[in-house]
Amino acid sequence: MGFLSRREVPAEAPRPRLDLNGPRLESALARLAAGCEAQGGLERYVEALKLKSALFRQALDEDPASLEAPTFKQLCAFMATVRRRIGPWLEEPSFTGVRGALVELLAARSDTTATDARITAFCSSFADPGEHRWVRDLAAEVLHNVDPERFPLMTRWVWDAGTNTGVIREIWHAPDVDHIRIGVPDGYDTYLVLREELSQYLAGQGFFRDVTWYVDLLCAQVYAGYISEQGGSYLRTDFAAEEDPVQHTRRLLGLDGVQAGSGRTRLKTLDGAAFVLLDDAGAARND
């Protein structure tokens, strides 16, 4: 009859199970809403995330092979855990290799079963990927911002199984989470389940539109709480100590990438100078 026998039918791998802490999520959402209120509200941050994604799609969605270095530098300004470390790869001949790796990363992305393999291959294209762990975040940012519906945010600060750190640890439901090892892999399926569960939580709180971006904001707020508890020591080169209730939330999401009115960014060139966004006429952007 042409049907597969039971033995021939491929078994689906079990989906990761996440035991999340509802009160911690409630507290993080309340802090997020209160912190954003004085700065235009949550909706303003959602619109900023949409704009960031639009910039990535414009540069990389249709023809990543045509990506030029100045455009890529602009994108790097909006990736907090990437921009301080990617400097040596922004000039030729290194940039040509980065562009080629991005092309491979984004190829055939409709097959999400190969997501983890493509990310691994992307990281391996850089010299000594074990030393340059930020490359994983570069892959995660590109996939998420180019195709946010298909790819949840998969940066190391969301979850890093190797170090047992990230958003998942901060909202894990356990009596003594600081002294346990969370046996959840940091693969595509884990991040997808996390987004699904946080989306359901937000729906229960009355959030029905733009949920993808509200999930990102909530994740960033959760990890921002950890950064604050550590005195801002995590990624100290990226996060300065200043009084702002959503400073770390904004920076984790790269929304602090450009200084208003000057076009100066937090992306550093090889000589240590701040990269400046330019408009089509060659003048500093004054958004």
KOLBA-267537 format. One record per residue (C-alpha): x, y, z; residue number from 1; residue in three letters. Coordinates in steps of 0.1 Angstrom, whole numbers, plus 5000, padded with zeros to 4 digits. Example, Ala and Ser with C-alpha at 12.3 -4.5 7.8 and 13.67 -1.06 7.14 Angstrom:
2
<r><east>5123</east><north>4955</north><up>5078</up><nr>1</nr><rest>ALA</rest></r>
<r><east>5137</east><north>4989</north><up>5071</up><nr>2</nr><rest>SER</rest></r>
// end
This chain:
287
<r><east>5000</east><north>5000</north><up>5000</up><nr>1</nr><rest>MET</rest></r>
<r><east>5030</east><north>5023</north><up>5002</up><nr>2</nr><rest>GLY</rest></r>
<r><east>5026</east><north>5031</north><up>5039</up><nr>3</nr><rest>PHE</rest></r>
<r><east>5055</east><north>5032</north><up>5062</up><nr>4</nr><rest>LEU</rest></r>
<r><east>5056</east><north>5004</north><up>5088</up><nr>5</nr><rest>SER</rest></r>
<r><east>5055</east><north>5015</north><up>5125</up><nr>6</nr><rest>ARG</rest></r>
<r><east>5092</east><north>5008</north><up>5127</up><nr>7</nr><rest>ARG</rest></r>
<r><east>5100</east><north>5030</north><up>5097</up><nr>8</nr><rest>GLU</rest></r>
<r><east>5080</east><north>5060</north><up>5110</up><nr>9</nr><rest>VAL</rest></r>
<r><east>5106</east><north>5085</north><up>5124</up><nr>10</nr><rest>PRO</rest></r>
<r><east>5099</east><north>5092</north><up>5161</up><nr>11</nr><rest>ALA</rest></r>
<r><east>5096</east><north>5129</north><up>5170</up><nr>12</nr><rest>GLU</rest></r>
<r><east>5120</east><north>5140</north><up>5197</up><nr>13</nr><rest>ALA</rest></r>
<r><east>5103</east><north>5151</north><up>5229</up><nr>14</nr><rest>PRO</rest></r>
<r><east>5099</east><north>5188</north><up>5233</up><nr>15</nr><rest>ARG</rest></r>
<r><east>5118</east><north>5204</north><up>5261</up><nr>16</nr><rest>PRO</rest></r>
<r><east>5098</east><north>5209</north><up>5293</up><nr>17</nr><rest>ARG</rest></r>
<r><east>5102</east><north>5243</north><up>5310</up><nr>18</nr><rest>LEU</rest></r>
<r><east>5092</east><north>5247</north><up>5346</up><nr>19</nr><rest>ASP</rest></r>
<r><east>5087</east><north>5285</north><up>5348</up><nr>20</nr><rest>LEU</rest></r>
<r><east>5081</east><north>5306</north><up>5379</up><nr>21</nr><rest>ASN</rest></r>
<r><east>5048</east><north>5326</north><up>5375</up><nr>22</nr><rest>GLY</rest></r>
<r><east>5055</east><north>5351</north><up>5403</up><nr>23</nr><rest>PRO</rest></r>
<r><east>5089</east><north>5360</north><up>5389</up><nr>24</nr><rest>ARG</rest></r>
<r><east>5073</east><north>5366</north><up>5355</up><nr>25</nr><rest>LEU</rest></r>
<r><east>5046</east><north>5388</north><up>5371</up><nr>26</nr><rest>GLU</rest></r>
<r><east>5072</east><north>5408</north><up>5390</up><nr>27</nr><rest>SER</rest></r>
<r><east>5094</east><north>5413</north><up>5359</up><nr>28</nr><rest>ALA</rest></r>
<r><east>5064</east><north>5424</north><up>5338</up><nr>29</nr><rest>LEU</rest></r>
<r><east>5053</east><north>5449</north><up>5364</up><nr>30</nr><rest>ALA</rest></r>
<r><east>5089</east><north>5464</north><up>5366</up><nr>31</nr><rest>ARG</rest></r>
<r><east>5090</east><north>5465</north><up>5328</up><nr>32</nr><rest>LEU</rest></r>
<r><east>5057</east><north>5484</north><up>5325</up><nr>33</nr><rest>ALA</rest></r>
<r><east>5066</east><north>5508</north><up>5353</up><nr>34</nr><rest>ALA</rest></r>
<r><east>5101</east><north>5515</north><up>5339</up><nr>35</nr><rest>GLY</rest></r>
<r><east>5088</east><north>5521</north><up>5304</up><nr>36</nr><rest>CYS</rest></r>
<r><east>5060</east><north>5544</north><up>5314</up><nr>37</nr><rest>GLU</rest></r>
<r><east>5081</east><north>5575</north><up>5318</up><nr>38</nr><rest>ALA</rest></r>
<r><east>5097</east><north>5569</north><up>5284</up><nr>39</nr><rest>GLN</rest></r>
<r><east>5067</east><north>5566</north><up>5263</up><nr>40</nr><rest>GLY</rest></r>
<r><east>5053</east><north>5532</north><up>5274</up><nr>41</nr><rest>GLY</rest></r>
<r><east>5058</east><north>5497</north><up>5263</up><nr>42</nr><rest>LEU</rest></r>
<r><east>5044</east><north>5504</north><up>5228</up><nr>43</nr><rest>GLU</rest></r>
<r><east>5073</east><north>5528</north><up>5221</up><nr>44</nr><rest>ARG</rest></r>
<r><east>5098</east><north>5500</north><up>5228</up><nr>45</nr><rest>TYR</rest></r>
<r><east>5078</east><north>5475</north><up>5206</up><nr>46</nr><rest>VAL</rest></r>
<r><east>5079</east><north>5500</north><up>5177</up><nr>47</nr><rest>GLU</rest></r>
<r><east>5117</east><north>5503</north><up>5182</up><nr>48</nr><rest>ALA</rest></r>
<r><east>5121</east><north>5466</north><up>5180</up><nr>49</nr><rest>LEU</rest></r>
<r><east>5100</east><north>5465</north><up>5149</up><nr>50</nr><rest>LYS</rest></r>
<r><east>5122</east><north>5491</north><up>5133</up><nr>51</nr><rest>LEU</rest></r>
<r><east>5154</east><north>5472</north><up>5143</up><nr>52</nr><rest>LYS</rest></r>
<r><east>5140</east><north>5441</north><up>5126</up><nr>53</nr><rest>SER</rest></r>
<r><east>5130</east><north>5461</north><up>5095</up><nr>54</nr><rest>ALA</rest></r>
<r><east>5166</east><north>5473</north><up>5092</up><nr>55</nr><rest>LEU</rest></r>
<r><east>5179</east><north>5437</north><up>5093</up><nr>56</nr><rest>PHE</rest></r>
<r><east>5153</east><north>5425</north><up>5068</up><nr>57</nr><rest>ARG</rest></r>
<r><east>5161</east><north>5453</north><up>5044</up><nr>58</nr><rest>GLN</rest></r>
<r><east>5198</east><north>5444</north><up>5045</up><nr>59</nr><rest>ALA</rest></r>
<r><east>5197</east><north>5406</north><up>5046</up><nr>60</nr><rest>LEU</rest></r>
<r><east>5164</east><north>5391</north><up>5037</up><nr>61</nr><rest>ASP</rest></r>
<r><east>5164</east><north>5390</north><up>5000</up><nr>62</nr><rest>GLU</rest></r>
<r><east>5201</east><north>5391</north><up>4989</up><nr>63</nr><rest>ASP</rest></r>
<r><east>5225</east><north>5387</north><up>5018</up><nr>64</nr><rest>PRO</rest></r>
<r><east>5253</east><north>5381</north><up>4993</up><nr>65</nr><rest>ALA</rest></r>
<r><east>5251</east><north>5418</north><up>4983</up><nr>66</nr><rest>SER</rest></r>
<r><east>5256</east><north>5430</north><up>5019</up><nr>67</nr><rest>LEU</rest></r>
<r><east>5282</east><north>5458</north><up>5021</up><nr>68</nr><rest>GLU</rest></r>
<r><east>5304</east><north>5465</north><up>5051</up><nr>69</nr><rest>ALA</rest></r>
<r><east>5290</east><north>5499</north><up>5059</up><nr>70</nr><rest>PRO</rest></r>
<r><east>5255</east><north>5485</north><up>5061</up><nr>71</nr><rest>THR</rest></r>
<r><east>5266</east><north>5456</north><up>5083</up><nr>72</nr><rest>PHE</rest></r>
<r><east>5283</east><north>5480</north><up>5106</up><nr>73</nr><rest>LYS</rest></r>
<r><east>5250</east><north>5498</north><up>5111</up><nr>74</nr><rest>GLN</rest></r>
<r><east>5234</east><north>5465</north><up>5120</up><nr>75</nr><rest>LEU</rest></r>
<r><east>5262</east><north>5457</north><up>5145</up><nr>76</nr><rest>CYS</rest></r>
<r><east>5254</east><north>5489</north><up>5164</up><nr>77</nr><rest>ALA</rest></r>
<r><east>5221</east><north>5473</north><up>5174</up><nr>78</nr><rest>PHE</rest></r>
<r><east>5236</east><north>5440</north><up>5188</up><nr>79</nr><rest>MET</rest></r>
<r><east>5249</east><north>5447</north><up>5223</up><nr>80</nr><rest>ALA</rest></r>
<r><east>5269</east><north>5415</north><up>5229</up><nr>81</nr><rest>THR</rest></r>
<r><east>5284</east><north>5416</north><up>5194</up><nr>82</nr><rest>VAL</rest></r>
<r><east>5294</east><north>5452</north><up>5188</up><nr>83</nr><rest>ARG</rest></r>
<r><east>5323</east><north>5454</north><up>5211</up><nr>84</nr><rest>ARG</rest></r>
<r><east>5340</east><north>5423</north><up>5198</up><nr>85</nr><rest>ARG</rest></r>
<r><east>5334</east><north>5422</north><up>5161</up><nr>86</nr><rest>ILE</rest></r>
<r><east>5357</east><north>5451</north><up>5151</up><nr>87</nr><rest>GLY</rest></r>
<r><east>5385</east><north>5429</north><up>5136</up><nr>88</nr><rest>PRO</rest></r>
<r><east>5359</east><north>5413</north><up>5112</up><nr>89</nr><rest>TRP</rest></r>
<r><east>5345</east><north>5445</north><up>5099</up><nr>90</nr><rest>LEU</rest></r>
<r><east>5374</east><north>5452</north><up>5075</up><nr>91</nr><rest>GLU</rest></r>
<r><east>5386</east><north>5433</north><up>5045</up><nr>92</nr><rest>GLU</rest></r>
<r><east>5395</east><north>5405</north><up>5039</up><nr>93</nr><rest>PRO</rest></r>
<r><east>5377</east><north>5393</north><up>5071</up><nr>94</nr><rest>SER</rest></r>
<r><east>5344</east><north>5409</north><up>5062</up><nr>95</nr><rest>PHE</rest></r>
<r><east>5341</east><north>5388</north><up>5030</up><nr>96</nr><rest>THR</rest></r>
<r><east>5343</east><north>5357</north><up>5051</up><nr>97</nr><rest>GLY</rest></r>
<r><east>5316</east><north>5370</north><up>5075</up><nr>98</nr><rest>VAL</rest></r>
<r><east>5293</east><north>5378</north><up>5046</up><nr>99</nr><rest>ARG</rest></r>
<r><east>5297</east><north>5343</north><up>5032</up><nr>100</nr><rest>GLY</rest></r>
<r><east>5289</east><north>5328</north><up>5066</up><nr>101</nr><rest>ALA</rest></r>
<r><east>5258</east><north>5350</north><up>5068</up><nr>102</nr><rest>LEU</rest></r>
<r><east>5247</east><north>5338</north><up>5034</up><nr>103</nr><rest>VAL</rest></r>
<r><east>5249</east><north>5301</north><up>5045</up><nr>104</nr><rest>GLU</rest></r>
<r><east>5232</east><north>5309</north><up>5078</up><nr>105</nr><rest>LEU</rest></r>
<r><east>5202</east><north>5324</north><up>5061</up><nr>106</nr><rest>LEU</rest></r>
<r><east>5200</east><north>5298</north><up>5033</up><nr>107</nr><rest>ALA</rest></r>
<r><east>5170</east><north>5275</north><up>5033</up><nr>108</nr><rest>ALA</rest></r>
<r><east>5159</east><north>5288</north><up>5066</up><nr>109</nr><rest>ARG</rest></r>
<r><east>5123</east><north>5276</north><up>5062</up><nr>110</nr><rest>SER</rest></r>
<r><east>5137</east><north>5242</north><up>5073</up><nr>111</nr><rest>ASP</rest></r>
<r><east>5139</east><north>5249</north><up>5110</up><nr>112</nr><rest>THR</rest></r>
<r><east>5149</east><north>5214</north><up>5118</up><nr>113</nr><rest>THR</rest></r>
<r><east>5184</east><north>5224</north><up>5106</up><nr>114</nr><rest>ALA</rest></r>
<r><east>5186</east><north>5256</north><up>5127</up><nr>115</nr><rest>THR</rest></r>
<r><east>5210</east><north>5243</north><up>5153</up><nr>116</nr><rest>ASP</rest></r>
<r><east>5232</east><north>5228</north><up>5126</up><nr>117</nr><rest>ALA</rest></r>
<r><east>5234</east><north>5260</north><up>5107</up><nr>118</nr><rest>ARG</rest></r>
<r><east>5242</east><north>5280</north><up>5138</up><nr>119</nr><rest>ILE</rest></r>
<r><east>5270</east><north>5255</north><up>5146</up><nr>120</nr><rest>THR</rest></r>
<r><east>5284</east><north>5258</north><up>5111</up><nr>121</nr><rest>ALA</rest></r>
<r><east>5282</east><north>5296</north><up>5113</up><nr>122</nr><rest>PHE</rest></r>
<r><east>5302</east><north>5296</north><up>5145</up><nr>123</nr><rest>CYS</rest></r>
<r><east>5328</east><north>5272</north><up>5131</up><nr>124</nr><rest>SER</rest></r>
<r><east>5335</east><north>5295</north><up>5102</up><nr>125</nr><rest>SER</rest></r>
<r><east>5352</east><north>5319</north><up>5127</up><nr>126</nr><rest>PHE</rest></r>
<r><east>5387</east><north>5312</north><up>5139</up><nr>127</nr><rest>ALA</rest></r>
<r><east>5386</east><north>5295</north><up>5173</up><nr>128</nr><rest>ASP</rest></r>
<r><east>5348</east><north>5296</north><up>5179</up><nr>129</nr><rest>PRO</rest></r>
<r><east>5354</east><north>5286</north><up>5215</up><nr>130</nr><rest>GLY</rest></r>
<r><east>5371</east><north>5318</north><up>5222</up><nr>131</nr><rest>GLU</rest></r>
<r><east>5347</east><north>5340</north><up>5202</up><nr>132</nr><rest>HIS</rest></r>
<r><east>5315</east><north>5329</north><up>5219</up><nr>133</nr><rest>ARG</rest></r>
<r><east>5298</east><north>5361</north><up>5209</up><nr>134</nr><rest>TRP</rest></r>
<r><east>5295</east><north>5347</north><up>5174</up><nr>135</nr><rest>VAL</rest></r>
<r><east>5266</east><north>5326</north><up>5186</up><nr>136</nr><rest>ARG</rest></r>
<r><east>5248</east><north>5358</north><up>5195</up><nr>137</nr><rest>ASP</rest></r>
<r><east>5255</east><north>5372</north><up>5161</up><nr>138</nr><rest>LEU</rest></r>
<r><east>5238</east><north>5342</north><up>5145</up><nr>139</nr><rest>ALA</rest></r>
<r><east>5209</east><north>5344</north><up>5169</up><nr>140</nr><rest>ALA</rest></r>
<r><east>5204</east><north>5381</north><up>5163</up><nr>141</nr><rest>GLU</rest></r>
<r><east>5205</east><north>5378</north><up>5125</up><nr>142</nr><rest>VAL</rest></r>
<r><east>5180</east><north>5349</north><up>5124</up><nr>143</nr><rest>LEU</rest></r>
<r><east>5156</east><north>5365</north><up>5148</up><nr>144</nr><rest>HIS</rest></r>
<r><east>5156</east><north>5400</north><up>5133</up><nr>145</nr><rest>ASN</rest></r>
<r><east>5154</east><north>5388</north><up>5097</up><nr>146</nr><rest>VAL</rest></r>
<r><east>5127</east><north>5362</north><up>5104</up><nr>147</nr><rest>ASP</rest></r>
<r><east>5112</east><north>5369</north><up>5139</up><nr>148</nr><rest>PRO</rest></r>
<r><east>5081</east><north>5348</north><up>5135</up><nr>149</nr><rest>GLU</rest></r>
<r><east>5101</east><north>5317</north><up>5126</up><nr>150</nr><rest>ARG</rest></r>
<r><east>5131</east><north>5322</north><up>5149</up><nr>151</nr><rest>PHE</rest></r>
<r><east>5127</east><north>5332</north><up>5186</up><nr>152</nr><rest>PRO</rest></r>
<r><east>5155</east><north>5352</north><up>5203</up><nr>153</nr><rest>LEU</rest></r>
<r><east>5182</east><north>5326</north><up>5209</up><nr>154</nr><rest>MET</rest></r>
<r><east>5211</east><north>5347</north><up>5224</up><nr>155</nr><rest>THR</rest></r>
<r><east>5232</east><north>5333</north><up>5252</up><nr>156</nr><rest>ARG</rest></r>
<r><east>5216</east><north>5357</north><up>5277</up><nr>157</nr><rest>TRP</rest></r>
<r><east>5183</east><north>5340</north><up>5270</up><nr>158</nr><rest>VAL</rest></r>
<r><east>5198</east><north>5306</north><up>5278</up><nr>159</nr><rest>TRP</rest></r>
<r><east>5233</east><north>5292</north><up>5279</up><nr>160</nr><rest>ASP</rest></r>
<r><east>5233</east><north>5255</north><up>5289</up><nr>161</nr><rest>ALA</rest></r>
<r><east>5271</east><north>5254</north><up>5291</up><nr>162</nr><rest>GLY</rest></r>
<r><east>5272</east><north>5280</north><up>5319</up><nr>163</nr><rest>THR</rest></r>
<r><east>5237</east><north>5274</north><up>5333</up><nr>164</nr><rest>ASN</rest></r>
<r><east>5228</east><north>5310</north><up>5330</up><nr>165</nr><rest>THR</rest></r>
<r><east>5202</east><north>5331</north><up>5313</up><nr>166</nr><rest>GLY</rest></r>
<r><east>5166</east><north>5341</north><up>5314</up><nr>167</nr><rest>VAL</rest></r>
<r><east>5155</east><north>5305</north><up>5318</up><nr>168</nr><rest>ILE</rest></r>
<r><east>5175</east><north>5301</north><up>5350</up><nr>169</nr><rest>ARG</rest></r>
<r><east>5161</east><north>5334</north><up>5364</up><nr>170</nr><rest>GLU</rest></r>
<r><east>5125</east><north>5323</north><up>5359</up><nr>171</nr><rest>ILE</rest></r>
<r><east>5130</east><north>5286</north><up>5367</up><nr>172</nr><rest>TRP</rest></r>
<r><east>5106</east><north>5271</north><up>5393</up><nr>173</nr><rest>HIS</rest></r>
<r><east>5127</east><north>5254</north><up>5419</up><nr>174</nr><rest>ALA</rest></r>
<r><east>5132</east><north>5258</north><up>5456</up><nr>175</nr><rest>PRO</rest></r>
<r><east>5170</east><north>5265</north><up>5453</up><nr>176</nr><rest>ASP</rest></r>
<r><east>5177</east><north>5274</north><up>5417</up><nr>177</nr><rest>VAL</rest></r>
<r><east>5211</east><north>5288</north><up>5425</up><nr>178</nr><rest>ASP</rest></r>
<r><east>5224</east><north>5253</north><up>5434</up><nr>179</nr><rest>HIS</rest></r>
<r><east>5209</east><north>5231</north><up>5406</up><nr>180</nr><rest>ILE</rest></r>
<r><east>5219</east><north>5223</north><up>5371</up><nr>181</nr><rest>ARG</rest></r>
<r><east>5190</east><north>5229</north><up>5347</up><nr>182</nr><rest>ILE</rest></r>
<r><east>5190</east><north>5200</north><up>5322</up><nr>183</nr><rest>GLY</rest></r>
<r><east>5176</east><north>5219</north><up>5293</up><nr>184</nr><rest>VAL</rest></r>
<r><east>5196</east><north>5221</north><up>5260</up><nr>185</nr><rest>PRO</rest></r>
<r><east>5202</east><north>5255</north><up>5244</up><nr>186</nr><rest>ASP</rest></r>
<r><east>5188</east><north>5244</north><up>5210</up><nr>187</nr><rest>GLY</rest></r>
<r><east>5161</east><north>5258</north><up>5188</up><nr>188</nr><rest>TYR</rest></r>
<r><east>5133</east><north>5237</north><up>5203</up><nr>189</nr><rest>ASP</rest></r>
<r><east>5140</east><north>5251</north><up>5238</up><nr>190</nr><rest>THR</rest></r>
<r><east>5138</east><north>5287</north><up>5227</up><nr>191</nr><rest>TYR</rest></r>
<r><east>5107</east><north>5280</north><up>5207</up><nr>192</nr><rest>LEU</rest></r>
<r><east>5090</east><north>5264</north><up>5237</up><nr>193</nr><rest>VAL</rest></r>
<r><east>5101</east><north>5293</north><up>5259</up><nr>194</nr><rest>LEU</rest></r>
<r><east>5085</east><north>5318</north><up>5235</up><nr>195</nr><rest>ARG</rest></r>
<r><east>5053</east><north>5298</north><up>5233</up><nr>196</nr><rest>GLU</rest></r>
<r><east>5050</east><north>5296</north><up>5271</up><nr>197</nr><rest>GLU</rest></r>
<r><east>5058</east><north>5333</north><up>5275</up><nr>198</nr><rest>LEU</rest></r>
<r><east>5033</east><north>5342</north><up>5248</up><nr>199</nr><rest>SER</rest></r>
<r><east>5006</east><north>5323</north><up>5267</up><nr>200</nr><rest>GLN</rest></r>
<r><east>5015</east><north>5341</north><up>5299</up><nr>201</nr><rest>TYR</rest></r>
<r><east>5013</east><north>5375</north><up>5282</up><nr>202</nr><rest>LEU</rest></r>
<r><east>4980</east><north>5366</north><up>5266</up><nr>203</nr><rest>ALA</rest></r>
<r><east>4967</east><north>5359</north><up>5300</up><nr>204</nr><rest>GLY</rest></r>
<r><east>4978</east><north>5394</north><up>5310</up><nr>205</nr><rest>GLN</rest></r>
<r><east>4959</east><north>5410</north><up>5281</up><nr>206</nr><rest>GLY</rest></r>
<r><east>4987</east><north>5412</north><up>5254</up><nr>207</nr><rest>PHE</rest></r>
<r><east>4973</east><north>5400</north><up>5221</up><nr>208</nr><rest>PHE</rest></r>
<r><east>4992</east><north>5420</north><up>5195</up><nr>209</nr><rest>ARG</rest></r>
<r><east>5029</east><north>5421</north><up>5187</up><nr>210</nr><rest>ASP</rest></r>
<r><east>5035</east><north>5393</north><up>5212</up><nr>211</nr><rest>VAL</rest></r>
<r><east>5068</east><north>5383</north><up>5196</up><nr>212</nr><rest>THR</rest></r>
<r><east>5082</east><north>5417</north><up>5206</up><nr>213</nr><rest>TRP</rest></r>
<r><east>5066</east><north>5417</north><up>5240</up><nr>214</nr><rest>TYR</rest></r>
<r><east>5083</east><north>5384</north><up>5247</up><nr>215</nr><rest>VAL</rest></r>
<r><east>5116</east><north>5399</north><up>5238</up><nr>216</nr><rest>ASP</rest></r>
<r><east>5110</east><north>5428</north><up>5262</up><nr>217</nr><rest>LEU</rest></r>
<r><east>5100</east><north>5405</north><up>5290</up><nr>218</nr><rest>LEU</rest></r>
<r><east>5130</east><north>5383</north><up>5285</up><nr>219</nr><rest>CYS</rest></r>
<r><east>5153</east><north>5413</north><up>5285</up><nr>220</nr><rest>ALA</rest></r>
<r><east>5137</east><north>5426</north><up>5317</up><nr>221</nr><rest>GLN</rest></r>
<r><east>5141</east><north>5393</north><up>5334</up><nr>222</nr><rest>VAL</rest></r>
<r><east>5178</east><north>5392</north><up>5327</up><nr>223</nr><rest>TYR</rest></r>
<r><east>5182</east><north>5429</north><up>5334</up><nr>224</nr><rest>ALA</rest></r>
<r><east>5171</east><north>5420</north><up>5369</up><nr>225</nr><rest>GLY</rest></r>
<r><east>5200</east><north>5396</north><up>5372</up><nr>226</nr><rest>TYR</rest></r>
<r><east>5225</east><north>5422</north><up>5358</up><nr>227</nr><rest>ILE</rest></r>
<r><east>5213</east><north>5447</north><up>5384</up><nr>228</nr><rest>SER</rest></r>
<r><east>5217</east><north>5422</north><up>5412</up><nr>229</nr><rest>GLU</rest></r>
<r><east>5252</east><north>5416</north><up>5401</up><nr>230</nr><rest>GLN</rest></r>
<r><east>5260</east><north>5453</north><up>5402</up><nr>231</nr><rest>GLY</rest></r>
<r><east>5261</east><north>5456</north><up>5364</up><nr>232</nr><rest>GLY</rest></r>
<r><east>5292</east><north>5434</north><up>5362</up><nr>233</nr><rest>SER</rest></r>
<r><east>5279</east><north>5413</north><up>5333</up><nr>234</nr><rest>TYR</rest></r>
<r><east>5293</east><north>5426</north><up>5301</up><nr>235</nr><rest>LEU</rest></r>
<r><east>5307</east><north>5456</north><up>5319</up><nr>236</nr><rest>ARG</rest></r>
<r><east>5321</east><north>5470</north><up>5287</up><nr>237</nr><rest>THR</rest></r>
<r><east>5286</east><north>5471</north><up>5272</up><nr>238</nr><rest>ASP</rest></r>
<r><east>5266</east><north>5483</north><up>5302</up><nr>239</nr><rest>PHE</rest></r>
<r><east>5276</east><north>5514</north><up>5321</up><nr>240</nr><rest>ALA</rest></r>
<r><east>5264</east><north>5521</north><up>5356</up><nr>241</nr><rest>ALA</rest></r>
<r><east>5237</east><north>5547</north><up>5353</up><nr>242</nr><rest>GLU</rest></r>
<r><east>5203</east><north>5552</north><up>5370</up><nr>243</nr><rest>GLU</rest></r>
<r><east>5176</east><north>5542</north><up>5346</up><nr>244</nr><rest>ASP</rest></r>
<r><east>5150</east><north>5515</north><up>5355</up><nr>245</nr><rest>PRO</rest></r>
<r><east>5152</east><north>5499</north><up>5320</up><nr>246</nr><rest>VAL</rest></r>
<r><east>5188</east><north>5507</north><up>5311</up><nr>247</nr><rest>GLN</rest></r>
<r><east>5199</east><north>5471</north><up>5309</up><nr>248</nr><rest>HIS</rest></r>
<r><east>5166</east><north>5460</north><up>5292</up><nr>249</nr><rest>THR</rest></r>
<r><east>5172</east><north>5485</north><up>5265</up><nr>250</nr><rest>ARG</rest></r>
<r><east>5209</east><north>5476</north><up>5261</up><nr>251</nr><rest>ARG</rest></r>
<r><east>5203</east><north>5438</north><up>5260</up><nr>252</nr><rest>LEU</rest></r>
<r><east>5180</east><north>5444</north><up>5230</up><nr>253</nr><rest>LEU</rest></r>
<r><east>5205</east><north>5468</north><up>5213</up><nr>254</nr><rest>GLY</rest></r>
<r><east>5181</east><north>5498</north><up>5215</up><nr>255</nr><rest>LEU</rest></r>
<r><east>5209</east><north>5520</north><up>5229</up><nr>256</nr><rest>ASP</rest></r>
<r><east>5230</east><north>5515</north><up>5198</up><nr>257</nr><rest>GLY</rest></r>
<r><east>5228</east><north>5550</north><up>5185</up><nr>258</nr><rest>VAL</rest></r>
<r><east>5232</east><north>5583</north><up>5205</up><nr>259</nr><rest>GLN</rest></r>
<r><east>5203</east><north>5606</north><up>5196</up><nr>260</nr><rest>ALA</rest></r>
<r><east>5213</east><north>5637</north><up>5177</up><nr>261</nr><rest>GLY</rest></r>
<r><east>5249</east><north>5626</north><up>5169</up><nr>262</nr><rest>SER</rest></r>
<r><east>5247</east><north>5594</north><up>5150</up><nr>263</nr><rest>GLY</rest></r>
<r><east>5275</east><north>5581</north><up>5172</up><nr>264</nr><rest>ARG</rest></r>
<r><east>5272</east><north>5544</north><up>5181</up><nr>265</nr><rest>THR</rest></r>
<r><east>5285</east><north>5520</north><up>5206</up><nr>266</nr><rest>ARG</rest></r>
<r><east>5302</east><north>5500</north><up>5179</up><nr>267</nr><rest>LEU</rest></r>
<r><east>5339</east><north>5506</north><up>5180</up><nr>268</nr><rest>LYS</rest></r>
<r><east>5363</east><north>5507</north><up>5150</up><nr>269</nr><rest>THR</rest></r>
<r><east>5397</east><north>5490</north><up>5151</up><nr>270</nr><rest>LEU</rest></r>
<r><east>5413</east><north>5522</north><up>5164</up><nr>271</nr><rest>ASP</rest></r>
<r><east>5388</east><north>5525</north><up>5192</up><nr>272</nr><rest>GLY</rest></r>
<r><east>5367</east><north>5553</north><up>5178</up><nr>273</nr><rest>ALA</rest></r>
<r><east>5329</east><north>5552</north><up>5179</up><nr>274</nr><rest>ALA</rest></r>
<r><east>5314</east><north>5543</north><up>5145</up><nr>275</nr><rest>PHE</rest></r>
<r><east>5290</east><north>5570</north><up>5132</up><nr>276</nr><rest>VAL</rest></r>
<r><east>5259</east><north>5561</north><up>5112</up><nr>277</nr><rest>LEU</rest></r>
<r><east>5258</east><north>5580</north><up>5080</up><nr>278</nr><rest>LEU</rest></r>
<r><east>5228</east><north>5589</north><up>5058</up><nr>279</nr><rest>ASP</rest></r>
<r><east>5228</east><north>5586</north><up>5020</up><nr>280</nr><rest>ASP</rest></r>
<r><east>5244</east><north>5620</north><up>5016</up><nr>281</nr><rest>ALA</rest></r>
<r><east>5273</east><north>5610</north><up>5039</up><nr>282</nr><rest>GLY</rest></r>
<r><east>5263</east><north>5631</north><up>5068</up><nr>283</nr><rest>ALA</rest></r>
<r><east>5259</east><north>5619</north><up>5104</up><nr>284</nr><rest>ALA</rest></r>
<r><east>5224</east><north>5606</north><up>5109</up><nr>285</nr><rest>ARG</rest></r>
<r><east>5204</east><north>5628</north><up>5132</up><nr>286</nr><rest>ASN</rest></r>
<r><east>5174</east><north>5607</north><up>5143</up><nr>287</nr><rest>ASP</rest></r>
// end
